[in-house]
Amino acid sequence: MPAQPLNHPLDELQEAQLARLARLADPLLAGRHLLGAGHRPHRLRPGQGHEFLDHQEYVPGDDPRKLDWRASARSRRPQLRRYRDEQMADWDLCLDCSASMTLPDPGKWRLALQLTAALGYLLLHLGHRVSLLGFHRDCQLLLPPGRGRPHYARLAQRLRGLAPLPSGGASDPQACTPRLADRNPVLLISDLLSGEDLRPALRRLTASGRSLQLLHLIADGDCRLPAHEGPLELQDIETGERRLLSGGNAVEALAEQAFRQWRERLLHYCAGHDIRYTACPTAGAWKDVLMQHLKGLQPRHA
Amino acid sequence: MLSLAAPFWLLGLLGVPLVRWLHRFARQDQVHAVAALFLWRPAASPERQGRRRGPPDPRWRLRALLLAALALALARPVLQQAGPAGIEVWIDDSPSLQTLEGNRTRLQHALDLLDRELAARGASDVWLRSLGNPALRVAWRRDGLHDWQAHWRTPDLHAEPGAQPPPAVLMAADREHWLVTDGADAGLNAWAGQAPLRRILQTGTLRDNVALTRLALRPSLRDDGTQVLVSLHNLGAHQVRRELVLYMDEREIHRTTLDLPPHAAHELSLPVPEPRFGVLRARLEPVDALAWDDQLSVTQAALDPVRVDLDAACPHALRILLRNHPRLRLDTGAMDALPVRCGQTSGGPGLHFLQPVQARSLDQAPRYEPPWPWLEPDWLHTDPSPATGVGEEILLGTREQPLISLHTAAPRRVTVHFDIAQETLVRQPEYPVLVDALLTAVLQRALLDETFVASRPVMESHIAPLPLVTGDRAAAPASRDRMLFLDPYLLLLALLLLTLDLLRARRDEPRAV
């Protein structure tokens, strides 16, 4: 993978900003909305549960009802009693690293990295374990499951050294399937521009009850052509297939129409199969996109 | 003036419109990478709407120019540049050019003639070449009339090779070539008739010449003196009278007057009582126009006895024979003596007599081959099938086995494979002849009959000028013009154009891939 560029996209993610976002998201979600059916609770994150986990020093703002007086007497400092949260899970972050993520401009990849890092932070903040997978035509485990702040540091470092393929590959989500553990919820960050019919890929991803959330990166330039004269040859950056066009506005309009139709089919499928879908315009800021996904209030159509 | 050596290749220029036609579609190097080509499939495709034919790919011009340069290069254009061409003058410096005519040699006359011709032409770039020494190349200077004559060889008294035509590689096509000769050499004349010579200057008129062509001496068979043989030729068309004088060590020993018919050879044999002397010189008096061939001299090599280091194991008969040989002296142990060895093995230089182990007489006589004398089979006792070593040449033998062999590599060694002391052989009169022949083979000298010869080819003394087409020769190519072949420049141009096209193609490669 290439060296970290200057002004890396993750430089825009300040941890204080992420922490604030996590506190905002926490009461909104309480972990429940992030989880789908079939999660596997085995995390050590304290939360709502009955199994004793550990003690934590009291800080102002904590619930005083959770004070453990015996432990506090012993340590001469107020101690909170924490219980194992029975709602934690292993999450898989699948990041599209195919060549299409470089077009039409670096904004798509930038937003993808930022969303991946931010989602990873949120999940880790909520006590979940997070792993990172990069996929194109194949899938590679970039970061094994881990939790806590140290794991976020590892996640951020891994993302900083990551770059999409310059050419080739394919935005094929089902490439992740062999590496996904059953019933692990999956967050897929991709432009999904792998083919006209994504249903087989999504079907495989959601097989065995796996929870899937799609963050669909959308760039306006995907349906734009540069100014040119005479015939223009288009080449798919991933497949290498070429097509000669005569250019002109009519072509772009047709491409936009094709995109809309394709996206409508995608939305329809997601809606019918309990796949959380969020459109992520690359022109938008990562915070806005992330909140939109978390609230789940954005309409499915753009 | 521009001309074409292979105009057929100009047909290649017909490919220029073909190149234009092949580039009839516009450049299709405007390639735009997209994230998803499937979004553009509903767009108009060239197959359905047809291509809009715009101007042809502008690269056709470069490629057409490349094709044209290649076609022209193959046609080999030649630019003939007007102007005085450089001149190479080939001078016949064979012995006949030493003929005196009017107190000057033909060579001097020829050089004078050349000087005038070159001055008349105003030539400045002139080089003089020697047919006898093609590597010699002397710049001609108008004020150096005879300075360059010193460069030409003065033929020795003895035989000289005839005037040889120069190698074709030295006949540069972009220069004029002249020949200065007397026309006396028929072979040279034949070459001159075919060679690309622009001009031939011929000099010489005299036709008569008498030459001494051979002077030889060898030991006399009658006595201890020397027999002298003199050959001379009258190459002229008239009878001449000349005196032949012989000098021995600068002392006149013989003088005779000879009337020589035209075109006739004459031989004179006479005895000289002295068996040993230094130099024998024959001279014709008075000398004629070509004095070079009016004398010959021969030096008689030292006739000191050859020392022989005779092995003690050698048989008595051989020892007696060698001791009594008039040209040998036994000197056992001498460093520079001829080794004569007898024994079971051979090695080292000299004359080796192998002693057979299981000697038996031959079943068949060896093939008769001079200078070996005839030898009967029962005189020769040898081992059955004696073998020769590596590098041995059989000088005498039967079909099955060698009898006398020569070691071809240095040092020289002659090996005798039969019993040299065999009783029957020793008593034969051929025995001393055999041993002398063995000595001749190893020494490469006929000790008993050494001949000393000095000679020259008869044709070297031919001075009569033969007809030659002299003056300017219109058939010679390149006359006064210089030729400049343009194909290398066109090929270089084609190479540059090709490089440029490749660089442009690489620059314009779609970077999206």
Interface residues (C-beta under 8 A of the other chain):
Chain A: A99 S100 M101 L103 P104 S167 D191 L193 S194 G195 E196 A219 D222 C223 L225 P226 H228 G230 P231 L232 E233 L234 Q235 D236 I237 E238 T239 G240 E241 R242 R243 L244 L245 S246 A250 V251 L254 A255 Q257 A258 F259 W262
Chain B: A26 R27 Q28 D29 Q30 V31 H32 A33 V34 A35 A36 L37 F38 L39 W40 R41 P42 A43 A44 S45 P46 Q49 R51 R52 G54 P510 A512 V513
